[in-house]
Amino acid sequence: MALSDLQIRKVEKAATEFLKEKRPPPDIRHKIDLGYRIEGQNVFVFEIFPLFNNPSKKIETPSAKGIYVKGHDHWKVYWMRGNLKWDRFGPVPTVKTISDFFELVNEDKHGCFFG
């Protein structure tokens, strides 16, 4: 199930606010940056780095994932573990809105999303 057009607009608005606050300064974004992607009912937040042996290529390292659950009208929150598997975010496993999701990721008070 994909997100509705209205939900996509809400994600884009919340993501824009998140990136405005969380992205590194423009002069170092060629070394590290942040991005997001919508896939179906999932929203991914990732860091962007140049490939160490080929700086002209970029790689994405996932940091956070939100999954919209229509039946409960909430978002499940996941973080990427060191073993490269998604794990539910124990302190706050669900949030009501996508804005709450981005706020939680931005706060990162447990150091799970960005270390």
Secondary structure, 3 states (H helix, E strand, C coil): CCCCHHHHHHHHHHHHHHHHHHCCCHHHCCCCEEEEEEECCEEEEEEEEEECCEEEEEEEEEEEEEEEECCCCEEEEEEECCCCCEEECCCCCEECCHHHHHHHHHHCCCCCCCC
